[in-house]
Amino acid sequence: MAPRPNWKGFLKLSLVSCSVALYVATSTSERVRFNIINKKTGNRIRNEVVDAETGEPVEKEDRVKGYKLEGNDYLLFDEDELDNVALESTHTIDIEEFVPVSEVDRIYLDESYYIVPQDDVAQEAFAVIREAMRKEDLAGLARVVIYRREHLLLLQPRGKGLMATTLRYKNEVRDEKSYFDEIPNVKVTPDMLKLAVHILDSKKGHFEPGKFEDRYESALQDLIKAKKAGKPAPTIAEPKPSNVINLMDALRRSVRADSSPSRQAPAKSKPTARKRPAARRKVRRAS
């Protein structure tokens, strides 16, 4: 069954528009999930919504959003009032500007979505917008309301569709100076830098997500299997790293370790040698 879209509306570029749907591009549904259990009874624990003053449960139809004023006073809002907040981006992704992707600081990138055309009428307009962006190697900036929040979107061509990545606002990104200003200016010697660069070169590769697995998820699965079978939990004997005392010595040892035959890529197979006549072959039999 196809996933349900997170948003439906129109993609708009100047006077060109088409109906589109927005789907979340990632999923955590395969992760191990735990329930909260009463240790004494073995029963699941159910969270109840209760009145903070009376302690009585509050039915769903009696729950409304409240904006805190002074003291214990709240301004109450019905769901319909919040759904009808007057923003064009509630129903339209209007591309306001185009920027080079290289100018977008990665710290602003948040969640990614796929944008697809909704019907046959939308196909041509969608393709025109997508291919124009691809040809000029530009990303679009737009806005959309998802879950009652307006998000800034970075739009990029991806295959036959578009990828939309929500961007954090400036006030959501902490100032790096608060964290980095107290780091001293350390002068790295040329010899140390040369060894460190050598280590980096020996570990160069290409980004292939399939090479990496969620090791914590795998460890949880192993723990569950062991617990189910009544066996002790798996343990890791690997020592924890600590601050290096002699940095030059650690760099040299790292270079030697990364240059060892076991860490190097396997050599290309040599051409198969010409086979000897059967009569001259020696066969080593298993003892």
Backbone hydrogen bonds in HBPLUS format (Angstrom, degrees):
<---DONOR---> <-ACCEPTOR-->    atom                        ^
c    i                          cat <-CA-CA->   ^        H-A-AA   ^      H-
h    n   atom  resd res      DA  || num        DHA   H-A  angle D-A-AA Bond
n    s   type  num  typ     dist DA aas  dist angle  dist       angle   num
A0006-ASN N   A0022-LEU O   2.67 MM  16  5.60 145.6  1.79 158.8 170.9     1
A0022-LEU N   A0007-TRP O   2.84 MM  15  5.05 162.1  1.88 152.6 153.8     2
A0009-GLY N   A0020-VAL O   3.10 MM  11  5.68 165.8  2.12 160.7 161.2     3
A0020-VAL N   A0009-GLY O   2.89 MM  11  5.68 158.9  1.93 137.1 143.9     4
A0010-PHE N   A0091-HIS O   3.04 MM  81  6.48 146.7  2.16 140.2 150.1     5
A0093-ILE N   A0010-PHE O   2.65 MM  83  6.00 168.6  1.66 169.9 174.1     6
A0011-LEU N   A0018-CYS O   2.80 MM   7  5.43 162.1  1.83 166.1 167.0     7
A0018-CYS N   A0011-LEU O   2.95 MM   7  5.43 143.6  2.09 144.8 156.2     8
A0012-LYS N   A0093-ILE O   2.82 MM  81  5.97 164.9  1.84 154.6 151.2     9
A0095-ILE N   A0012-LYS O   2.89 MM  83  6.15 164.9  1.91 174.1 172.7    10
A0013-LEU N   A0016-VAL O   2.72 MM   3  5.13 167.4  1.73 161.6 166.2    11
A0016-VAL N   A0013-LEU O   2.88 MM   3  5.13 158.8  1.92 137.0 134.7    12
A0118-GLN N   A0019-SER O   2.87 MM  99  5.38 162.2  1.90 136.2 133.0    13
A0021-ALA N   A0116-VAL O   2.93 MM  95  5.57 152.2  2.00 156.3 165.5    14
A0116-VAL N   A0021-ALA O   3.10 MM  95  5.57 159.9  2.14 153.5 159.8    15
A0023-TYR N   A0114-TYR O   2.86 MM  91  5.11 163.4  1.89 150.6 156.3    16
A0114-TYR N   A0023-TYR O   2.69 MM  91  5.11 158.6  1.73 153.3 160.3    17
A0025-ALA N   A0112-SER O   2.98 MM  87  5.53 171.2  1.99 134.2 132.9    18
A0031-ARG N   A0028-THR O   3.15 MM   3  5.70 167.2  2.17 118.0 122.0    19
A0045-ILE N   A0036-ILE O   2.88 MM   9  5.70 158.4  1.93 159.0 153.9    20
A0038-ASN N   A0043-ASN O   2.74 MM   5  5.39 171.1  1.75 166.6 167.9    21
A0042-GLY N   A0038-ASN O   2.67 MM   4  5.27 155.3  1.72 161.9 167.0    22
A0058-VAL N   A0049-VAL O   2.85 MM   9  5.86 157.1  1.90 156.8 155.0    23
A0051-ASP N   A0056-GLU O   2.79 MM   5  5.40 158.9  1.84 149.2 152.9    24
A0055-GLY N   A0051-ASP O   2.76 MM   4  4.93 145.3  1.88 134.1 143.4    25
A0062-ASP N   A0059-GLU O   2.98 MM   3  5.44 152.2  2.06 113.0 121.9    26
A0063-ARG N   A0060-LYS O   3.17 MM   3  5.44 168.4  2.18 112.8 115.8    27
A0077-PHE N   A0065-LYS O   2.89 MM  12  5.32 157.1  1.94 154.2 155.5    28
A0067-TYR N   A0075-LEU O   2.81 MM   8  4.97 163.5  1.84 139.7 143.5    29
A0075-LEU N   A0067-TYR O   2.81 MM   8  4.97 163.1  1.84 140.1 144.4    30
A0069-LEU N   A0073-ASP O   2.79 MM   4  5.30 169.7  1.80 153.8 152.1    31
A0073-ASP N   A0070-GLU O   3.15 MM   3  5.83 164.1  2.18 136.4 140.9    32
A0082-LEU N   A0078-ASP O   3.36 MM   4  6.75 152.5  2.44 148.0 154.8    33
A0083-ASP N   A0079-GLU O   2.91 MM   4  6.16 153.5  1.98 151.8 160.2    34
A0084-ASN N   A0080-ASP O   3.15 MM   4  6.20 136.1  2.35 139.3 148.6    35
A0087-LEU N   A0085-VAL O   2.93 MM   2  6.04 115.2  2.36 118.0 102.0    36
A0090-THR N   A0087-LEU O   3.10 MM   3  5.60 163.8  2.13 113.2 117.3    37
A0091-HIS N   A0088-GLU O   3.20 MM   3  6.16 156.1  2.26 124.9 127.5    38
A0092-THR N   A0088-GLU O   3.11 MM   4  6.05 134.5  2.33 139.4 151.1    39
A0145-VAL N   A0089-SER O   2.97 MM  56  5.59 148.8  2.07 130.9 123.5    40
A0096-GLU N   A0141-LEU O   2.80 MM  45  5.83 148.4  1.90 160.6 169.0    41
A0141-LEU N   A0097-GLU O   2.76 MM  44  5.24 153.9  1.82 158.1 158.6    42
A0099-VAL N   A0139-ALA O   2.86 MM  40  5.43 158.7  1.90 155.9 161.1    43
A0139-ALA N   A0099-VAL O   2.90 MM  40  5.43 173.5  1.90 157.9 160.1    44
A0103-GLU N   A0100-PRO O   3.07 MM   3  5.65 158.1  2.12 115.1 121.6    45
A0104-VAL N   A0101-VAL O   3.03 MM   3  5.55 164.3  2.06 118.4 123.5    46
A0108-TYR N   A0105-ASP O   3.05 MM   3  5.96 167.0  2.07 126.8 130.5    47
A0109-LEU N   A0106-ARG O   3.08 MM   3  5.37 156.0  2.14 109.2 116.3    48
A0168-ARG N   A0108-TYR O   2.73 MM  60  4.90 159.2  1.77 140.3 147.4    49
A0110-ASP N   A0166-THR O   2.79 MM  56  5.22 133.9  2.00 174.7 169.4    50
A0166-THR N   A0111-GLU O   2.81 MM  55  5.43 158.1  1.86 166.4 164.8    51
A0113-TYR N   A0164-ALA O   2.65 MM  51  4.99 145.4  1.76 147.2 159.3    52
A0164-ALA N   A0113-TYR O   2.83 MM  51  4.99 162.7  1.86 138.5 144.3    53
A0115-ILE N   A0162-LEU O   2.84 MM  47  5.09 165.6  1.86 152.0 152.1    54
A0162-LEU N   A0115-ILE O   3.30 MM  47  5.09 160.2  2.34 146.6 148.9    55
A0122-ALA N   A0119-ASP O   3.11 MM   3  5.47 136.0  2.31 105.5 116.8    56
A0123-GLN N   A0120-ASP O   3.28 MM   3  5.43 150.1  2.37 103.5 111.6    57
A0126-PHE N   A0122-ALA O   2.99 MM   4  5.99 162.3  2.02 160.0 165.8    58
A0127-ALA N   A0123-GLN O   2.95 MM   4  6.12 158.9  1.99 149.7 155.4    59
A0128-VAL N   A0124-GLU O   2.98 MM   4  6.24 155.7  2.04 151.3 157.7    60
A0129-ILE N   A0125-ALA O   3.12 MM   4  6.36 165.9  2.14 152.3 154.7    61
A0130-ARG N   A0126-PHE O   2.98 MM   4  6.18 166.8  2.00 152.7 156.8    62
A0131-GLU N   A0127-ALA O   2.88 MM   4  5.96 171.6  1.88 154.2 156.5    63
A0132-ALA N   A0128-VAL O   3.04 MM   4  6.07 153.6  2.11 146.1 152.9    64
A0133-MET N   A0129-ILE O   3.21 MM   4  6.39 159.2  2.26 147.1 152.0    65
A0134-ARG N   A0130-ARG O   3.00 MM   4  6.28 153.4  2.08 145.5 153.8    66
A0135-LYS N   A0131-GLU O   2.86 MM   4  5.96 160.7  1.90 146.7 151.5    67
A0136-GLU N   A0132-ALA O   3.15 MM   4  6.28 157.9  2.20 145.0 150.0    68
A0137-ASP N   A0133-MET O   2.92 MM   4  5.77 112.2  2.39 134.6 150.6    69
A0138-LEU N   A0133-MET O   3.11 MM   5  5.25 160.1  2.15 144.1 149.7    70
A0137-ASP N   A0134-ARG O   3.21 MM   3  4.94 147.1  2.32  93.7 103.5    71
A0140-GLY N   A0155-LEU O   2.92 MM  15  4.77 149.7  2.01 134.6 140.3    72
A0155-LEU N   A0140-GLY O   2.76 MM  15  4.77 167.1  1.78 143.0 147.5    73
A0142-ALA N   A0153-LEU O   3.06 MM  11  5.05 156.0  2.12 135.5 141.9    74
A0153-LEU N   A0142-ALA O   2.68 MM  11  5.05 171.7  1.69 144.2 145.6    75
A0144-VAL N   A0151-HIS O   2.96 MM   7  5.38 148.2  2.06 146.3 156.0    76
A0151-HIS N   A0144-VAL O   2.69 MM   7  5.38 170.5  1.70 158.3 159.0    77
A0146-ILE N   A0149-ARG O   2.91 MM   3  5.46 150.4  1.99 159.8 151.9    78
A0149-ARG N   A0146-ILE O   3.10 MM   3  5.46 148.8  2.20 110.3 119.1    79
A0167-LEU N   A0152-LEU O   2.73 MM  15  5.32 155.0  1.79 156.5 158.7    80
A0154-LEU N   A0165-THR O   2.85 MM  11  5.09 151.0  1.93 136.7 146.4    81
A0165-THR N   A0154-LEU O   2.92 MM  11  5.09 161.2  1.96 139.3 144.8    82
A0156-GLN N   A0163-MET O   2.91 MM   7  5.24 153.2  1.98 147.5 156.3    83
A0163-MET N   A0156-GLN O   2.71 MM   7  5.24 170.5  1.72 163.6 166.4    84
A0158-ARG N   A0161-GLY O   3.00 MM   3  5.37 171.5  2.00 133.6 131.6    85
A0161-GLY N   A0158-ARG O   2.98 MM   3  5.37 152.4  2.06 137.2 135.7    86
A0172-GLU N   A0169-TYR O   2.85 MM   3  5.34 158.9  1.90 117.7 124.9    87
A0173-VAL N   A0170-LYS O   3.23 MM   3  5.61 163.3  2.26 111.6 116.6    88
A0178-SER N   A0175-ASP O   3.23 MM   3  5.93 148.6  2.33 116.2 122.5    89
A0179-TYR N   A0176-GLU O   2.94 MM   3  5.42 151.3  2.02 112.5 121.4    90
A0180-PHE N   A0176-GLU O   2.86 MM   4  6.00 157.8  1.91 156.9 164.5    91
A0181-ASP N   A0177-LYS O   3.15 MM   4  5.15 159.4  2.19 129.3 132.3    92
A0183-ILE N   A0180-PHE O   3.01 MM   3  5.46 162.2  2.04 116.7 122.5    93
A0193-LEU N   A0189-THR O   3.01 MM   4  6.25 166.9  2.03 159.4 163.5    94
A0194-LYS N   A0190-PRO O   2.90 MM   4  6.02 154.5  1.97 145.8 152.5    95
A0195-LEU N   A0191-ASP O   3.10 MM   4  6.37 159.0  2.15 147.8 152.4    96
A0196-ALA N   A0192-MET O   2.92 MM   4  6.17 162.5  1.95 154.0 159.1    97
A0197-VAL N   A0193-LEU O   2.88 MM   4  6.06 159.2  1.92 150.6 156.1    98
A0198-HIS N   A0194-LYS O   3.01 MM   4  6.21 149.2  2.10 140.5 149.2    99
A0199-ILE N   A0195-LEU O   3.05 MM   4  6.41 150.2  2.15 146.6 153.9   100
A0200-LEU N   A0196-ALA O   3.02 MM   4  6.37 157.2  2.07 148.0 154.2   101
A0201-ASP N   A0197-VAL O   2.89 MM   4  6.16 160.3  1.93 151.6 156.8   102
A0202-SER N   A0198-HIS O   3.03 MM   4  6.29 148.9  2.13 143.3 151.4   103
A0203-LYS N   A0200-LEU O   3.04 MM   3  5.23 143.2  2.18 102.0 113.1   104
A0204-LYS N   A0201-ASP O   3.35 MM   3  5.27 170.0  2.36 104.7 106.3   105
A0211-LYS N   A0208-GLU O   2.94 MM   3  5.80 167.3  1.96 130.2 134.0   106
A0212-PHE N   A0209-PRO O   3.08 MM   3  5.70 159.6  2.13 117.9 123.7   107
A0218-SER N   A0214-ASP O   3.05 MM   4  6.41 155.3  2.11 150.0 157.2   108
A0219-ALA N   A0215-ARG O   2.86 MM   4  6.05 153.0  1.93 143.1 150.7   109
A0220-LEU N   A0216-TYR O   2.88 MM   4  6.16 149.0  1.97 145.5 153.9   110
A0221-GLN N   A0217-GLU O   3.02 MM   4  6.33 154.5  2.09 145.4 152.0   111
A0222-ASP N   A0218-SER O   2.95 MM   4  6.28 154.1  2.02 146.8 153.9   112
A0223-LEU N   A0219-ALA O   2.90 MM   4  6.14 151.8  1.98 144.1 152.1   113
A0224-ILE N   A0220-LEU O   2.88 MM   4  6.16 156.6  1.94 151.0 157.0   114
A0225-LYS N   A0221-GLN O   2.96 MM   4  6.22 161.0  2.00 149.2 154.1   115
A0226-ALA N   A0222-ASP O   2.94 MM   4  6.12 161.5  1.98 148.5 153.4   116
A0227-LYS N   A0223-LEU O   2.90 MM   4  6.05 162.3  1.93 149.7 154.9   117
A0228-LYS N   A0224-ILE O   2.87 MM   4  6.00 155.4  1.94 146.8 154.0   118
A0229-ALA N   A0225-LYS O   3.01 MM   4  6.20 145.7  2.13 142.6 151.4   119
A0231-LYS N   A0226-ALA O   2.78 MM   5  4.89 155.7  1.83 156.4 151.7   120
A0230-GLY N   A0227-LYS O   3.17 MM   3  5.05 156.2  2.23  98.2 105.2   121
A0250-ALA N   A0246-ASN O   3.07 MM   4  6.33 155.7  2.13 149.7 156.9   122
A0251-LEU N   A0247-LEU O   2.92 MM   4  6.17 154.9  1.98 152.3 158.9   123
A0252-ARG N   A0248-MET O   3.04 MM   4  6.28 160.7  2.08 147.7 152.5   124
A0253-ARG N   A0249-ASP O   2.97 MM   4  6.18 161.3  2.00 149.4 154.6   125
A0254-SER N   A0250-ALA O   2.92 MM   4  6.06 147.7  2.03 140.8 150.0   126
A0255-VAL N   A0251-LEU O   2.99 MM   4  6.27 154.2  2.06 149.0 155.2   127
A0256-ARG N   A0252-ARG O   3.04 MM   4  6.36 159.1  2.09 148.5 153.8   128
A0257-ALA N   A0253-ARG O   2.88 MM   4  6.08 156.7  1.94 145.6 152.4   129
A0258-ASP N   A0254-SER O   2.92 MM   4  6.10 159.9  1.96 150.1 155.0   130
A0259-SER N   A0255-VAL O   3.00 MM   4  6.07 121.9  2.35 135.7 150.3   131
A0259-SER N   A0256-ARG O   3.21 MM   3  5.06 139.0  2.39  92.1 103.8   132
A0260-SER N   A0257-ALA O   3.34 MM   3  5.37 159.6  2.38  99.8 105.8   133
A0263-ARG N   A0260-SER O   2.98 MM   3  5.56 148.4  2.08 118.1 126.9   134
A0264-GLN N   A0261-PRO O   3.27 MM   3  5.21 146.1  2.40  96.9 106.4   135
A0280-ARG N   A0277-PRO O   3.05 MM   3  5.67 142.5  2.19 117.2 126.3   136
A0281-ARG N   A0278-ALA O   3.31 MM   3  5.36 150.9  2.40 100.9 109.2   137
